[in-house]
Amino acid sequence: MANMSRNTDLTKYDIPLPDVDERDLKGYWEGTAAGELRVQRTRDGVLQWPPRGSAVGVPDFDLEWVRVPHTGELFSWTVVGQTGLQGYSELTPYAVGTVQLDEVPIRMLGFIDEDPATLVAGERFAAKFITFNDRVTLPIWVRA
């Protein structure tokens, strides 16, 4: 299928930016600033996403942030045709989707910078890292 990337420069829109100092997500945002996707890994090697203050099901607070692949297959998506979310109304329609990452049992959600009418489940996608300022870098999904 032809590349239908919209090549949206999100930095030109007044969209809300995340709190990169939020305790449970800090390691994730440090990863995106380095051009990586990161998830938590427990002491016994289990990957967990979304991040939490401790391991799922056990009182294990010894978590580390590890790099995971930034590529995968489009699993599911929804098309946003109308929104009151600051800055995003100018981008409609746009897709928000879930990508099943390669090699790990993790699915990540995010803005898909492709024409929503051309999306097909199972297509290959890669995270593209967009730097907003010296503290915030957001991943968005584009066809690989």
Secondary structure, DSSP 8 states (H G I E B T S, - for coil): ----B----GGGS------TT-GGGHHHHHHHHTT-EEEEE-TTS-EESS--SS-TTS-----EEEEE-SEEEEEEEEEE----STTTGGG-SEEEEEEEETTSS-EEEEEE-B-GGG--TT-EEEEEEEE-SSS-EEEEEEE-
